[in-house]
């Protein structure tokens, strides 16, 4: 699916990943743990993983839709 994406979109995605890479580290790890706990405490059973699930659903939707 990624290879079928328009080159401009891939370039934008790479710029976004490069931007956020500068913020990776121990504080990022701790905030992920905190946010995961927050989501689970607010009835998001899978916490942060729920975001990945939504992306999977969208990919399936567009794969089936054509």
N, C-alpha and C positions, 0 to 999 in steps of 0.2 A: 504494500500500500504506500509506503514511504517513497519508493522509487517512482510511483505514478503521480506524486504530488508535484505541483508546479515549482520550478526552480526558485522562483521568488519567495514562495512560502517556506521552502527548505532553508533559504538564506536567512529569512526573518527568524525562523525557529532556532537556527544556529546562533544568531546574535543574542537572542533571549537566553539560551543556555550559557553562552559565554559571559553574559552580564551576571547571571545568578551564580556562576561558578566562583566568582570572587568573594561571595558571602558564605561559602561552604566552610565548615569547621566545627569545633566543639559547641559553639553557641547554636549553630544551626541544628546540630544533633539534639541538643537539649530542648530546643523549641519544638522540634518534631515530636519528641516524647510527650511534652506538655500538651501540644495540640491534639495528638492522638488520644490522650486521656480525656481532654475536654470534649472531643467528639463522642467518645464512648459514654461519657457521663450524660450527654445530651441525646441519647437514644440512637446514635449512629454505631450500630453493633460492630462494624468492621473498622471503625476509626478512619485513619488516613487511607487505609486500603480501599475504602469506599470510592475514593477518587479514581483509582485505577480501574475499579469495576465499571464506573460510568464510562470511562474511555473505551473499555472493552465493548460495552453495549453499543456505543456510537460506531465503533469500527464494524461490528456485526451488522448494524442497521444499514450502513452505507455499502457494505459488501453485498448484502441481500438485495438492497434497492438497486444496485448496479451502478 
